[in-house]
Amino acid sequence: MESIHLEVSGRVQGVGFRWFVVDKARRLQLSGWVRNRPDGRVEIAACGNADALAQLESAVTSGPPGAQVQEVSRLAQVAADSLQSPFAIVR
């Protein structure tokens, strides 16, 4: 099983971005979490099959209506076995 750890910047808080990610990740049967960061970014950690992860990463490059994604950065990997199922919002 593969995993990704992403940081999304732009107008991504206050626009339903976390709920958008949860919905997409659950439809793709991914495990993991999403959270708002104090600096205004959104952080995502997910694991599952490679195709599903690629679909999630592609979806977050645009986000929900109202979002304005400026950049999606990859962060250091998170151990796949540490990611919860079902995918959820964490603090």
Stockholm file with secondary structure:
# STOCKHOLM 1.0

chainA/1-91         MESIHLEVSGRVQGVGFRWFVVDKARRLQLSGWVRNRPDGRVEIAACGNADALAQLESAVTSGPPGAQVQEVSRLAQVAADSLQSPFAIVR
#=GR chainA/1-91 SS CEEEEEEEEEECSSSSHHHHHHHHHHHTTCEEEEEECTTSCEEEEEEECHHHHHHHHHHHTTCSTTCEEEEEEECCCCCGGGSCSSCEECC
#=GC SS_cons        CEEEEEEEEEECSSSSHHHHHHHHHHHTTCEEEEEECTTSCEEEEEEECHHHHHHHHHHHTTCSTTCEEEEEEECCCCCGGGSCSSCEECC
//
